[in-house]
């Protein structure tokens, strides 16, 4: 992979269109290598044709987000789980 | 039955305001109109823009916003910019570096005038943030315009009256590229600022021009045994280098927070 990537912080705005909680601070677990860490630490490529978040450990795709006219597609097949911290 | 308004003591009010800020992200983000109310030049290629955003919910130091421009023919494009200062009511500040051939930054830095409007979405991002109730010492490492969200943290420290010790290492080309030059020349008590010039230095200057090295972080940072929270922001290559050096110095990975900005930019 090249060094031409951003990180998961750049997903905050696009994901905030979909979710009411900040997903970038959530802990995701990579389905490929099992590494767990904040979504903010993913290596992110894009923004065209869509945003692709790759695991900083193994560089496999964790999530993809494509925003089209009138809809958004979120592909989370590379994420085993998402742990979101919530206030009691 | 109507209840009279409760006048809360200042401390409790602060907690309530904090709770409001904490809760603020718990809504889906929408685009809202932001009107430019002030401009301050930082360098020949960067300026700070002050916007009025009615209904602004407040934000945490380190958060960013997305800015959207729409042309008359309907074409629209957006970029992310870090908030440069704590919120002041409905007023927010961004510092924008002009990227040659960029789509958004040339408009923001050269064309836009006071009274003009853009669309803004935010605040967003809950990872690369510093909260004033935190007590760990803080190391900030900035590469170029990566200093913007770190400046917001320094200003939030001042606003909150925090005494947490901060150190800022600011890597930049030369003295003319300094953002917030006056403010960083006279840092608040408990804040150390070190400039790491990469191309040209003032004369005389103890450190020869060059990219950030292990020694810079060892001398200008905190020992890892102090368990500081480290925030690193800059271009991707800079962030990777600094994060690796901090790991080499024994800092725990979970205490190193990074934000990269990139080549897609402008």
Interface residues (C-beta under 8 A of the other chain):
Chain A: X3 X4 X5 X6 X7 X8 X9 X10 X12 X13 X16 X17 X18 X19 X20 X21 X22 X24 X25 X38 X39 X40 X41 X46 X47 X87
Chain B: X22 X25 X26 X27 X28 X29 X64 X65 X66 X78 X80 X121 X122 X124 X125 X126 X127 X128 X236 X237 X239 X240 X257 X258 X259 X260 X261 X262 X263 X264
